[in-house]
Every structure is written in structure tokens, then in C-alpha cells.
Amino acid sequence: MSLINTQVKPFKAAAYQTGKFFDVTEESLKGKWSVVVFYPADFTFVCPTELEDLADHYAEFQKLGVEVYGVSTDTHFAHKAWAETSPAIQKVKYPLIGDPTGTLTRNFDVMIEEEGLALRGTFVVNPEGQIKLCEIHDNGIGRDASELLRKVKAAQYVASHPGQVCPAKWQEGAATLTPSLDLVGKI
């Protein structure tokens, strides 16, 4: 079963953000757009490059009213230690959620049970708490924050323009499509 258009399941987890710890729940994701990015583990190789790329684009996400959350099965304490020792993670200003019980990771269907680690899962959640985008990568394949930003803009556009859809490679300000019988076989 796909997670698309389903509600984020209940959870409560501790997060670390710029020197502070706090709790995050499914209710924290409501009222604004959210990006939830799962990664295997702190103190690894591809993960800091992805989180740094997100950090480099964080202001752009914020301008769109989007909060970014990084999630691994590490603890929030490990996130703090990583932020204090890694130049890449020191750039991260968005919350890093610790999920040592794996509840959140399982809720989003990205848990590798035999390893206790998450796959590289990316989810865009609308302000009502529904998952609108789900992308899961093998852990050897890093993601691109600029492409994620484009997809968030497309999701926001479709949400605010009922009846319109964004074609492949759509960029903000480009033409969209209004599905109809008149378009069948003409594209």
C-alpha cells in the first residue's frame, strides 16, 4: 500500500536543533508544509553531504513556509555530538529527529529491520498532515536538495490550483496542464 495521501501516523520523538532539545509529534507537522528526510546514521559518509545540501537550501524552503526535518535511528544526543564535531552538520539549522525506537522510521516504511537503520526516504507532507510525495533510495544513492525544492514547489502549486498538474521538469512560473479529453493524444 502506498503512503501517498495518507495521514502521518502518530509519533513522539526528541529532536535536536541549534543547541536545543525538544519533542516533535505528528501534530508538529500540521499547519505548514514539511519535508521529512530519513537517512541511515550519523557519523557516516553520504549522510552529511545530503544534510549539508539541505542546509544550503534551508532558507529557500523556509521562504516557501516549509520546515525540514532530518531523521535517523540515532538519538538526539548523537545528533548534538555530530553537530559539534562535523563541519557539514554544523551548517544544519533545521531539526534532526532521533528515532532510536524506530517508531517514526517504521511509520514511514523506511526501516531496514535487520540493520536497525533507515533507507534514504524523502517525504513531503502538506499542512493537513497528508503525505504528498514519497521517494525512497538505496542508501548508496544521495539526494539533491534543489530537485526536492522543485518538487515541493510543484506540490504547493497543485494544492493551490485545483484541476491543474505540473508536467515533467516543471519549474516555478512555467506552464502547467489542465487534464481534459482535449489533451488526450496531443502531448
N, CA and C atoms as an extended XYZ file, in Angstrom:
561
Properties=species:S:1:pos:R:3:atomname:S:1:resname:S:1:resid:I:1 pbc="F F F"
N         0.829       -1.178        0.000 N   MET     1
C         0.000        0.000        0.000 CA  MET     1
C         0.882        1.253        0.000 C   MET     1
N         0.527        2.208       -0.790 N   SER     2
C         1.278        3.448       -0.892 CA  SER     2
C         0.957        4.378        0.275 C   SER     2
N         1.924        5.165        0.669 N   LEU     3
C         1.721        6.169        1.708 CA  LEU     3
C         1.154        7.479        1.151 C   LEU     3
N         1.127        7.619       -0.166 N   ILE     4
C         0.644        8.853       -0.787 CA  ILE     4
C        -0.795        9.124       -0.360 C   ILE     4
N        -1.039       10.362        0.050 N   ASN     5
C        -2.345       10.859        0.505 CA  ASN     5
C        -2.822       10.260        1.824 C   ASN     5
N        -1.941        9.564        2.543 N   THR     6
C        -2.312        9.067        3.872 CA  THR     6
C        -1.851       10.074        4.917 C   THR     6
N        -2.484       10.027        6.084 N   GLN     7
C        -2.106       10.880        7.207 CA  GLN     7
C        -0.837       10.336        7.857 C   GLN     7
N         0.017       11.235        8.310 N   VAL     8
C         1.188       10.821        9.081 CA  VAL     8
C         0.680       10.157       10.353 C   VAL     8
N         1.209        8.969       10.642 N   LYS     9
C         0.786        8.225       11.829 CA  LYS     9
C         1.320        8.891       13.100 C   LYS     9
N         0.626        8.683       14.214 N   PRO    10
C         1.064        9.290       15.473 CA  PRO    10
C         2.482        8.854       15.870 C   PRO    10
N         3.241        9.827       16.382 N   PHE    11
C         4.578        9.556       16.903 CA  PHE    11
C         4.965       10.672       17.868 C   PHE    11
N         5.945       10.389       18.690 N   LYS    12
C         6.563       11.398       19.547 CA  LYS    12
C         8.042       11.061       19.597 C   LYS    12
N         8.873       12.047       19.262 N   ALA    13
C        10.311       11.814       19.231 CA  ALA    13
C        11.045       13.070       19.677 C   ALA    13
N        12.253       12.882       20.193 N   ALA    14
C        13.089       14.004       20.621 CA  ALA    14
C        13.934       14.481       19.443 C   ALA    14
N        14.043       15.805       19.320 N   ALA    15
C        14.828       16.400       18.241 CA  ALA    15
C        15.898       17.308       18.814 C   ALA    15
N        16.910       17.539       17.998 N   TYR    16
C        17.977       18.486       18.306 CA  TYR    16
C        17.967       19.566       17.231 C   TYR    16
N        18.046       20.828       17.649 N   GLN    17
C        18.130       21.929       16.699 CA  GLN    17
C        18.899       23.080       17.336 C   GLN    17
N        20.000       23.435       16.711 N   THR    18
C        20.835       24.569       17.126 CA  THR    18
C        20.965       24.719       18.647 C   THR    18
N        21.449       23.658       19.267 N   GLY    19
C        21.746       23.716       20.697 CA  GLY    19
C        20.608       23.385       21.631 C   GLY    19
N        19.443       23.023       21.106 N   LYS    20
C        18.293       22.738       21.971 CA  LYS    20
C        17.668       21.390       21.640 C   LYS    20
N        17.088       20.785       22.680 N   PHE    21
C        16.301       19.563       22.522 CA  PHE    21
C        14.827       19.912       22.687 C   PHE    21
N        13.963       19.243       21.942 N   PHE    22
C        12.515       19.428       22.070 CA  PHE    22
C        11.820       18.230       21.437 C   PHE    22
N        10.541       18.065       21.762 N   ASP    23
C         9.757       16.963       21.213 CA  ASP    23
C         9.080       17.373       19.915 C   ASP    23
N         8.966       16.401       19.024 N   VAL    24
C         8.249       16.562       17.755 CA  VAL    24
C         7.215       15.453       17.690 C   VAL    24
N         6.004       15.793       17.259 N   THR    25
C         4.942       14.805       17.067 CA  THR    25
C         4.343       14.998       15.685 C   THR    25
N         3.400       14.144       15.341 N   GLU    26
C         2.695       14.310       14.056 CA  GLU    26
C         1.982       15.652       14.004 C   GLU    26
N         1.577       16.172       15.159 N   GLU    27
C         0.910       17.478       15.204 CA  GLU    27
C         1.873       18.609       14.843 C   GLU    27
N         3.170       18.402       15.088 N   SER    28
C         4.177       19.408       14.736 CA  SER    28
C         4.235       19.630       13.230 C   SER    28
N         3.834       18.616       12.474 N   LEU    29
C         3.895       18.702       11.011 CA  LEU    29
C         2.681       19.397       10.417 C   LEU    29
N         1.666       19.643       11.223 N   LYS    30
C         0.432       20.236       10.705 CA  LYS    30
C         0.501       21.760       10.721 C   LYS    30
N        -0.234       22.372        9.807 N   GLY    31
C        -0.309       23.824        9.741 CA  GLY    31
C         0.712       24.460        8.820 C   GLY    31
N         1.621       23.673        8.292 N   LYS    32
C         2.627       24.154        7.350 CA  LYS    32
C         3.080       22.966        6.507 C   LYS    32
N         3.763       23.230        5.437 N   TRP    33
C         4.358       22.158        4.642 CA  TRP    33
C         5.601       21.656        5.370 C   TRP    33
N         5.848       20.364        5.276 N   SER    34
C         7.021       19.774        5.911 CA  SER    34
C         7.726       18.844        4.940 C   SER    34
N         9.035       18.783        5.066 N   VAL    35
C         9.850       17.802        4.362 CA  VAL    35
C        10.499       16.945        5.433 C   VAL    35
N        10.295       15.640        5.346 N   VAL    36
C        10.886       14.702        6.303 CA  VAL    36
C        11.876       13.845        5.526 C   VAL    36
N        13.141       13.937        5.911 N   VAL    37
C        14.217       13.255        5.201 CA  VAL    37
C        14.853       12.237        6.139 C   VAL    37
N        14.669       10.964        5.821 N   PHE    38
C        15.284        9.884        6.596 CA  PHE    38
C        16.656        9.568        6.008 C   PHE    38
N        17.605        9.265        6.877 N   TYR    39
C        18.945        8.869        6.442 CA  TYR    39
C        19.431        7.777        7.395 C   TYR    39
N        20.389        6.950        6.960 N   PRO    40
C        20.787        5.781        7.763 CA  PRO    40
C        21.377        6.093        9.135 C   PRO    40
N        22.385        6.969        9.216 N   ALA    41
C        23.051        7.141       10.514 CA  ALA    41
C        23.936        8.371       10.543 C   ALA    41
N        24.096        8.906       11.741 N   ASP    42
C        25.061        9.976       11.976 CA  ASP    42
C        26.473        9.409       11.815 C   ASP    42
N        27.443       10.282       11.648 N   PHE    43
C        28.856        9.928       11.567 CA  PHE    43
C        29.138        8.952       10.424 C   PHE    43
N        28.461        9.160        9.295 N   THR    44
C        28.666        8.285        8.138 CA  THR    44
C        29.206        9.112        6.971 C   THR    44
N        28.913        8.688        5.741 N   PHE    45
C        29.618        9.228        4.580 CA  PHE    45
C        28.724       10.063        3.659 C   PHE    45
N        27.704        9.459        3.096 N   VAL    46
C        26.795       10.173        2.197 CA  VAL    46
C        25.874       11.094        3.005 C   VAL    46
N        25.476       10.659        4.189 N   CYS    47
C        24.508       11.413        5.009 CA  CYS    47
C        24.912       12.863        5.254 C   CYS    47
N        26.162       13.149        5.674 N   PRO    48
C        26.480       14.559        5.916 CA  PRO    48
C        26.442       15.398        4.637 C   PRO    48
N        26.735       14.785        3.484 N   THR    49
C        26.678       15.558        2.245 CA  THR    49
C        25.240       15.949        1.916 C   THR    49
N        24.301       15.045        2.182 N   GLU    50
C        22.889       15.340        1.938 CA  GLU    50
C        22.363       16.391        2.911 C   GLU    50
N        22.673       16.229        4.186 N   LEU    51
C        22.177       17.165        5.187 CA  LEU    51
C        22.782       18.549        4.991 C   LEU    51
N        24.023       18.607        4.563 N   GLU    52
C        24.654       19.894        4.269 CA  GLU    52
C        23.990       20.534        3.042 C   GLU    52
N        23.680       19.739        2.025 N   ASP    53
C        22.989       20.260        0.840 CA  ASP    53
C        21.629       20.837        1.239 C   ASP    53
N        20.899       20.137        2.090 N   LEU    54
C        19.627       20.670        2.602 CA  LEU    54
C        19.856       21.960        3.394 C   LEU    54
N        20.911       21.995        4.187 N   ALA    55
C        21.228       23.193        4.963 CA  ALA    55
C        21.502       24.378        4.040 C   ALA    55
N        22.198       24.122        2.938 N   ASP    56
C        22.497       25.181        1.977 CA  ASP    56
C        21.234       25.734        1.313 C   ASP    56
N        20.162       24.947        1.278 N   HIS    57
C        18.889       25.361        0.666 CA  HIS    57
C        17.799       25.670        1.702 C   HIS    57
N        18.139       25.579        2.971 N   TYR    58
C        17.139       25.715        4.033 CA  TYR    58
C        16.393       27.054        3.973 C   TYR    58
N        17.081       28.136        3.710 N   ALA    59
C        16.425       29.453        3.636 CA  ALA    59
C        15.371       29.465        2.535 C   ALA    59
N        15.646       28.789        1.424 N   GLU    60
C        14.665       28.718        0.332 CA  GLU    60
C        13.427       27.931        0.757 C   GLU    60
N        13.634       26.829        1.472 N   PHE    61
C        12.500       26.058        1.986 CA  PHE    61
C        11.689       26.922        2.957 C   PHE    61
N        12.374       27.642        3.829 N   GLN    62
C        11.699       28.487        4.808 CA  GLN    62
C        10.866       29.574        4.127 C   GLN    62
N        11.372       30.157        3.040 N   LYS    63
C        10.620       31.182        2.300 CA  LYS    63
C         9.313       30.623        1.751 C   LYS    63
N         9.289       29.323        1.488 N   LEU    64
C         8.074       28.661        0.994 CA  LEU    64
C         7.168       28.208        2.138 C   LEU    64
N         7.560       28.492        3.382 N   GLY    65
C         6.771       28.067        4.533 CA  GLY    65
C         6.932       26.593        4.847 C   GLY    65
N         8.095       26.046        4.517 N   VAL    66
C         8.367       24.613        4.685 CA  VAL    66
C         9.372       24.407        5.805 C   VAL    66
N         9.064       23.483        6.729 N   GLU    67
C        10.046       23.063        7.728 CA  GLU    67
C        10.656       21.751        7.260 C   GLU    67
N        11.946       21.630        7.433 N   VAL    68
C        12.696       20.426        7.070 CA  VAL    68
C        13.027       19.677        8.349 C   VAL    68
N        12.886       18.358        8.316 N   TYR    69
C        13.246       17.503        9.444 CA  TYR    69
C        14.158       16.390        8.932 C   TYR    69
N        15.320       16.243        9.531 N   GLY    70
C        16.175       15.096        9.250 CA  GLY    70
C        15.894       14.045       10.312 C   GLY    70
N        15.845       12.770        9.916 N   VAL    71
C        15.521       11.697       10.862 CA  VAL    71
C        16.459       10.511       10.654 C   VAL    71
N        17.013       10.019       11.741 N   SER    72
C        17.734        8.740       11.726 CA  SER    72
C        17.383        7.995       13.004 C   SER    72
N        17.822        6.756       13.079 N   THR    73
C        17.546        5.952       14.271 CA  THR    73
C        18.557        6.219       15.388 C   THR    73
N        19.412        7.210       15.198 N   ASP    74
C        20.302        7.657       16.271 CA  ASP    74
C        19.473        8.408       17.316 C   ASP    74
N        20.071        8.735       18.444 N   THR    75
C        19.389        9.543       19.460 CA  THR    75
C        19.609       11.028       19.178 C   THR    75
N        18.821       11.846       19.820 N   HIS    76
C        19.009       13.296       19.711 CA  HIS    76
C        20.356       13.704       20.318 C   HIS    76
N        20.861       12.921       21.260 N   PHE    77
C        22.175       13.196       21.835 CA  PHE    77
C        23.278       12.981       20.796 C   PHE    77
N        23.135       11.918       20.001 N   ALA    78
C        24.101       11.656       18.923 CA  ALA    78
C        24.063       12.792       17.899 C   ALA    78
N        22.856       13.288       17.598 N   HIS    79
C        22.738       14.415       16.663 CA  HIS    79
C        23.519       15.626       17.188 C   HIS    79
N        23.402       15.894       18.481 N   LYS    80
C        24.113       17.027       19.083 CA  LYS    80
C        25.625       16.831       18.963 C   LYS    80
N        26.089       15.650       19.298 N   ALA    81
C        27.526       15.367       19.219 CA  ALA    81
C        28.027       15.492       17.780 C   ALA    81
N        27.228       15.035       16.834 N   TRP    82
C        27.609       15.121       15.421 CA  TRP    82
C        27.690       16.583       14.991 C   TRP    82
N        26.712       17.383       15.401 N   ALA    83
C        26.701       18.803       15.049 CA  ALA    83
C        27.911       19.539       15.641 C   ALA    83
N        28.382       19.062       16.763 N   GLU    84
C        29.527       19.709       17.411 CA  GLU    84
C        30.868       19.290       16.825 C   GLU    84
N        30.882       18.225       16.007 N   THR    85
C        32.155       17.715       15.502 CA  THR    85
C        32.288       17.736       13.986 C   THR    85
N        31.196       17.821       13.255 N   SER    86
C        31.238       17.764       11.794 CA  SER    86
C        31.027       19.150       11.190 C   SER    86
N        31.969       19.634       10.386 N   PRO    87
C        31.775       20.931        9.736 CA  PRO    87
C        30.507       20.970        8.866 C   PRO    87
N        30.174       19.877        8.212 N   ALA    88
C        28.971       19.831        7.370 CA  ALA    88
C        27.712       19.953        8.225 C   ALA    88
N        27.657       19.237        9.337 N   ILE    89
C        26.455       19.222       10.179 CA  ILE    89
C        26.347       20.504       11.002 C   ILE    89
N        27.437       21.190       11.228 N   GLN    90
C        27.370       22.481       11.912 CA  GLN    90
C        26.533       23.482       11.118 C   GLN    90
N        26.403       23.302        9.813 N   LYS    91
C        25.593       24.188        8.966 CA  LYS    91
C        24.091       23.934        9.124 C   LYS    91
N        23.715       22.765        9.655 N   VAL    92
C        22.311       22.370        9.748 CA  VAL    92
C        21.597       23.205       10.808 C   VAL    92
N        20.568       23.929       10.389 N   LYS    93
C        19.771       24.751       11.302 CA  LYS    93
C        18.355       24.197       11.474 C   LYS    93
N        18.000       23.180       10.741 N   TYR    94
C        16.685       22.542       10.855 CA  TYR    94
C        16.762       21.403       11.878 C   TYR    94
N        15.620       20.940       12.388 N   PRO    95
C        15.616       19.893       13.411 CA  PRO    95
C        16.120       18.542       12.896 C   PRO    95
N        16.900       17.882       13.730 N   LEU    96
C        17.314       16.495       13.498 CA  LEU    96
C        16.614       15.649       14.552 C   LEU    96
N        15.744       14.768       14.091 N   ILE    97
C        14.931       13.944       14.985 CA  ILE    97
C        15.640       12.626       15.268 C   ILE    97
N        15.711       12.273       16.544 N   GLY    98
C        16.232       10.973       16.951 CA  GLY    98
C        15.097        9.969       17.038 C   GLY    98
N        15.302        8.810       16.440 N   ASP    99
C        14.263        7.768       16.420 CA  ASP    99
C        14.862        6.426       16.831 C   ASP    99
N        15.434        6.343       18.046 N   PRO   100
C        16.093        5.092       18.445 CA  PRO   100
C        15.148        3.901       18.572 C   PRO   100
N        13.864        4.139       18.783 N   THR   101
C        12.907        3.023       18.861 CA  THR   101
C        12.459        2.577       17.465 C   THR   101
N        12.705        3.401       16.472 N   GLY   102
C        12.316        3.070       15.102 CA  GLY   102
C        10.850        3.313       14.802 C   GLY   102
N        10.116        3.891       15.724 N   THR   103
C         8.682        4.110       15.509 CA  THR   103
C         8.419        4.964       14.281 C   THR   103
N         9.054        6.107       14.210 N   LEU   104
C         8.844        7.024       13.089 CA  LEU   104
C         9.333        6.406       11.776 C   LEU   104
N        10.481        5.757       11.843 N   THR   105
C        11.057        5.116       10.666 CA  THR   105
C        10.135        4.013       10.135 C   THR   105
N         9.539        3.247       11.023 N   ARG   106
C         8.569        2.227       10.602 CA  ARG   106
C         7.273        2.861       10.099 C   ARG   106
N         6.817        3.942       10.744 N   ASN   107
C         5.597        4.622       10.304 CA  ASN   107
C         5.694        5.066        8.848 C   ASN   107
N         6.883        5.422        8.423 N   PHE   108
C         7.097        5.871        7.052 CA  PHE   108
C         7.617        4.749        6.146 C   PHE   108
N         7.620        3.528        6.649 N   ASP   109
C         8.012        2.339        5.866 CA  ASP   109
C         9.414        2.410        5.270 C   ASP   109
N        10.378        2.938        6.030 N   VAL   110
C        11.750        3.001        5.531 CA  VAL   110
C        12.752        2.273        6.440 C   VAL   110
N        12.271        1.474        7.385 N   MET   111
C        13.156        0.758        8.302 CA  MET   111
C        13.772       -0.458        7.623 C   MET   111
N        15.079       -0.593        7.754 N   ILE   112
C        15.781       -1.824        7.376 CA  ILE   112
C        15.876       -2.625        8.666 C   ILE   112
N        14.959       -3.539        8.861 N   GLU   113
C        14.823       -4.235       10.152 CA  GLU   113
C        16.102       -4.934       10.598 C   GLU   113
N        16.780       -5.633        9.698 N   GLU   114
C        17.960       -6.397       10.113 CA  GLU   114
C        19.144       -5.509       10.486 C   GLU   114
N        19.085       -4.214       10.129 N   GLU   115
C        20.171       -3.304       10.458 CA  GLU   115
C        19.776       -2.246       11.492 C   GLU   115
N        18.469       -2.053       11.696 N   GLY   116
C        18.007       -1.014       12.597 CA  GLY   116
C        18.268        0.391       12.074 C   GLY   116
N        18.398        0.511       10.761 N   LEU   117
C        18.687        1.787       10.107 CA  LEU   117
C        17.594        2.131        9.110 C   LEU   117
N        17.542        3.410        8.747 N   ALA   118
C        16.558        3.866        7.766 CA  ALA   118
C        17.146        3.858        6.366 C   ALA   118
N        16.290        3.601        5.392 N   LEU   119
C        16.629        3.856        3.997 CA  LEU   119
C        16.604        5.369        3.786 C   LEU   119
N        17.113        5.822        2.665 N   ARG   120
C        17.045        7.243        2.322 CA  ARG   120
C        15.642        7.549        1.806 C   ARG   120
N        14.771        7.923        2.714 N   GLY   121
C        13.393        8.237        2.360 CA  GLY   121
C        13.138        9.725        2.451 C   GLY   121
N        12.442       10.258        1.447 N   THR   122
C        12.092       11.677        1.408 CA  THR   122
C        10.581       11.784        1.302 C   THR   122
N         9.983       12.587        2.169 N   PHE   123
C         8.534       12.731        2.206 CA  PHE   123
C         8.176       14.211        2.281 C   PHE   123
N         7.200       14.605        1.480 N   VAL   124
C         6.649       15.955        1.555 CA  VAL   124
C         5.256       15.818        2.145 C   VAL   124
N         5.006       16.566        3.213 N   VAL   125
C         3.750       16.483        3.955 CA  VAL   125
C         3.051       17.845        3.853 C   VAL   125
N         1.772       17.819        3.479 N   ASN   126
C         1.030       19.078        3.349 CA  ASN   126
C         0.585       19.587        4.723 C   ASN   126
N         0.032       20.801        4.796 N   PRO   127
C        -0.358       21.350        6.104 CA  PRO   127
C        -1.441       20.561        6.838 C   PRO   127
N        -2.160       19.699        6.134 N   GLU   128
C        -3.184       18.869        6.773 CA  GLU   128
C        -2.596       17.571        7.326 C   GLU   128
N        -1.294       17.356        7.131 N   GLY   129
C        -0.639       16.152        7.641 CA  GLY   129
C        -0.702       14.968        6.697 C   GLY   129
N        -0.974       15.217        5.415 N   GLN   130
C        -1.029       14.142        4.417 CA  GLN   130
C         0.281       14.088        3.636 C   GLN   130
N         0.733       12.879        3.383 N   ILE   131
C         1.954       12.670        2.608 CA  ILE   131
C         1.631       12.863        1.127 C   ILE   131
N         2.316       13.803        0.495 N   LYS   132
C         2.084       14.128       -0.912 CA  LYS   132
C         3.202       13.655       -1.824 C   LYS   132
N         4.353       13.396       -1.279 N   LEU   133
C         5.479       12.895       -2.065 CA  LEU   133
C         6.212       11.872       -1.227 C   LEU   133
N         6.595       10.790       -1.861 N   CYS   134
C         7.347        9.728       -1.194 CA  CYS   134
C         8.394        9.240       -2.180 C   CYS   134
N         9.650        9.319       -1.767 N   GLU   135
C        10.736        8.850       -2.627 CA  GLU   135
C        11.721        8.098       -1.746 C   GLU   135
N        12.036        6.875       -2.126 N   ILE   136
C        12.929        6.050       -1.309 CA  ILE   136
C        14.089        5.570       -2.176 C   ILE   136
N        15.305        5.816       -1.682 N   HIS   137
C        16.524        5.464       -2.405 CA  HIS   137
C        17.265        4.342       -1.681 C   HIS   137
N        18.060        3.608       -2.430 N   ASP   138
C        19.068        2.738       -1.845 CA  ASP   138
C        20.035        3.641       -1.085 C   ASP   138
N        20.627        3.147       -0.019 N   ASN   139
C        21.462        4.002        0.817 CA  ASN   139
C        22.758        4.470        0.158 C   ASN   139
N        23.103        3.905       -0.979 N   GLY   140
C        24.295        4.351       -1.696 CA  GLY   140
C        24.036        5.516       -2.638 C   GLY   140
N        22.769        5.935       -2.749 N   ILE   141
C        22.396        6.988       -3.707 CA  ILE   141
C        21.981        8.245       -2.955 C   ILE   141
N        22.776        9.280       -3.049 N   GLY   142
C        22.478       10.543       -2.387 CA  GLY   142
C        21.418       11.345       -3.125 C   GLY   142
N        20.784       12.245       -2.403 N   ARG   143
C        19.703       13.076       -2.954 CA  ARG   143
C        20.201       14.488       -3.258 C   ARG   143
N        19.372       15.236       -3.981 N   ASP   144
C        19.687       16.593       -4.407 CA  ASP   144
C        18.627       17.543       -3.863 C   ASP   144
N        19.013       18.457       -2.978 N   ALA   145
C        18.059       19.370       -2.346 CA  ALA   145
C        17.398       20.310       -3.347 C   ALA   145
N        18.098       20.702       -4.403 N   SER   146
C        17.476       21.609       -5.379 CA  SER   146
C        16.339       20.902       -6.116 C   SER   146
N        16.482       19.624       -6.394 N   GLU   147
C        15.394       18.872       -7.029 CA  GLU   147
C        14.231       18.699       -6.056 C   GLU   147
N        14.532       18.473       -4.792 N   LEU   148
C        13.476       18.380       -3.780 CA  LEU   148
C        12.734       19.709       -3.666 C   LEU   148
N        13.448       20.794       -3.715 N   LEU   149
C        12.835       22.125       -3.663 CA  LEU   149
C        11.867       22.302       -4.840 C   LEU   149
N        12.271       21.869       -6.027 N   ARG   150
C        11.400       21.945       -7.205 CA  ARG   150
C        10.120       21.134       -6.981 C   ARG   150
N        10.255       19.949       -6.411 N   LYS   151
C         9.094       19.090       -6.171 CA  LYS   151
C         8.161       19.688       -5.123 C   LYS   151
N         8.724       20.330       -4.101 N   VAL   152
C         7.893       20.993       -3.096 CA  VAL   152
C         7.099       22.116       -3.752 C   VAL   152
N         7.749       22.908       -4.594 N   LYS   153
C         7.052       23.992       -5.295 CA  LYS   153
C         5.923       23.438       -6.160 C   LYS   153
N         6.171       22.318       -6.830 N   ALA   154
C         5.132       21.690       -7.653 CA  ALA   154
C         3.969       21.209       -6.784 C   ALA   154
N         4.276       20.587       -5.650 N   ALA   155
C         3.214       20.117       -4.746 CA  ALA   155
C         2.388       21.284       -4.228 C   ALA   155
N         3.047       22.368       -3.881 N   GLN   156
C         2.336       23.551       -3.400 CA  GLN   156
C         1.484       24.169       -4.510 C   GLN   156
N         2.007       24.189       -5.722 N   TYR   157
C         1.256       24.745       -6.847 CA  TYR   157
C        -0.012       23.936       -7.097 C   TYR   157
N         0.138       22.621       -7.178 N   VAL   158
C        -1.016       21.744       -7.433 CA  VAL   158
C        -2.051       21.901       -6.317 C   VAL   158
N        -1.587       22.021       -5.073 N   ALA   159
C        -2.508       22.173       -3.941 CA  ALA   159
C        -3.290       23.479       -4.027 C   ALA   159
N        -2.664       24.525       -4.531 N   SER   160
C        -3.343       25.826       -4.585 CA  SER   160
C        -4.020       26.109       -5.921 C   SER   160
N        -3.894       25.192       -6.877 N   HIS   161
C        -4.522       25.349       -8.196 CA  HIS   161
C        -5.249       24.048       -8.561 C   HIS   161
N        -6.391       23.794       -7.924 N   PRO   162
C        -7.128       22.554       -8.203 CA  PRO   162
C        -7.413       22.406       -9.705 C   PRO   162
N        -7.257       21.184      -10.181 N   GLY   163
C        -7.534       20.905      -11.588 CA  GLY   163
C        -6.333       21.083      -12.496 C   GLY   163
N        -5.214       21.564      -11.961 N   GLN   164
C        -4.012       21.718      -12.769 CA  GLN   164
C        -2.946       20.744      -12.275 C   GLN   164
N        -2.069       20.363      -13.198 N   VAL   165
C        -0.978       19.452      -12.865 CA  VAL   165
C         0.323       20.003      -13.443 C   VAL   165
N         1.431       19.604      -12.859 N   CYS   166
C         2.746       20.065      -13.293 CA  CYS   166
C         3.421       18.988      -14.136 C   CYS   166
N         3.796       19.307      -15.382 N   PRO   167
C         4.452       18.317      -16.230 CA  PRO   167
C         5.900       18.058      -15.794 C   PRO   167
N         6.543       17.115      -16.451 N   ALA   168
C         7.944       16.799      -16.170 CA  ALA   168
C         8.811       18.043      -16.287 C   ALA   168
N         9.776       18.148      -15.422 N   LYS   169
C        10.745       19.245      -15.393 CA  LYS   169
C        10.111       20.609      -15.129 C   LYS   169
N         8.871       20.628      -14.645 N   TRP   170
C         8.193       21.886      -14.366 CA  TRP   170
C         9.036       22.725      -13.419 C   TRP   170
N         9.109       24.008      -13.708 N   GLN   171
C         9.773       24.977      -12.847 CA  GLN   171
C         8.763       26.059      -12.498 C   GLN   171
N         8.945       26.676      -11.348 N   GLU   172
C         8.053       27.741      -10.910 CA  GLU   172
C         7.902       28.794      -12.009 C   GLU   172
N         6.649       29.136      -12.306 N   GLY   173
C         6.354       30.115      -13.339 CA  GLY   173
C         6.130       29.518      -14.719 C   GLY   173
N         6.462       28.249      -14.906 N   ALA   174
C         6.278       27.592      -16.209 CA  ALA   174
C         4.816       27.178      -16.387 C   ALA   174
N         4.477       26.834      -17.604 N   ALA   175
C         3.112       26.407      -17.923 CA  ALA   175
C         2.784       25.093      -17.229 C   ALA   175
N         1.529       24.970      -16.847 N   THR   176
C         1.023       23.724      -16.274 CA  THR   176
C         0.010       23.149      -17.246 C   THR   176
N        -0.590       22.047      -16.871 N   LEU   177
C        -1.595       21.394      -17.702 CA  LEU   177
C        -2.910       21.306      -16.948 C   LEU   177
N        -4.001       21.383      -17.701 N   THR   178
C        -5.324       21.127      -17.152 CA  THR   178
C        -5.817       19.850      -17.847 C   THR   178
N        -5.768       18.714      -17.144 N   PRO   179
C        -6.160       17.460      -17.770 CA  PRO   179
C        -7.589       17.533      -18.320 C   PRO   179
N        -7.743       17.073      -19.565 N   SER   180
C        -9.062       17.021      -20.192 CA  SER   180
C        -9.002       16.075      -21.383 C   SER   180
N       -10.150       15.711      -21.889 N   LEU   181
C       -10.197       14.856      -23.079 CA  LEU   181
C        -9.523       15.514      -24.264 C   LEU   181
N        -9.541       16.848      -24.309 N   ASP   182
C        -8.910       17.569      -25.416 CA  ASP   182
C        -7.401       17.349      -25.490 C   ASP   182
N        -6.767       16.989      -24.370 N   LEU   183
C        -5.317       16.776      -24.348 CA  LEU   183
C        -4.923       15.357      -24.707 C   LEU   183
N        -5.860       14.416      -24.643 N   VAL   184
C        -5.532       13.011      -24.875 CA  VAL   184
C        -4.942       12.835      -26.285 C   VAL   184
N        -3.744       12.302      -26.332 N   GLY   185
C        -3.062       12.042      -27.603 CA  GLY   185
C        -2.443       13.271      -28.236 C   GLY   185
N        -2.501       14.423      -27.589 N   LYS   186
C        -1.957       15.654      -28.171 CA  LYS   186
C        -0.640       16.085      -27.533 C   LYS   186
N        -0.231       15.380      -26.511 N   ILE   187
C         1.024       15.753      -25.828 CA  ILE   187
C         2.127       14.806      -26.299 C   ILE   187
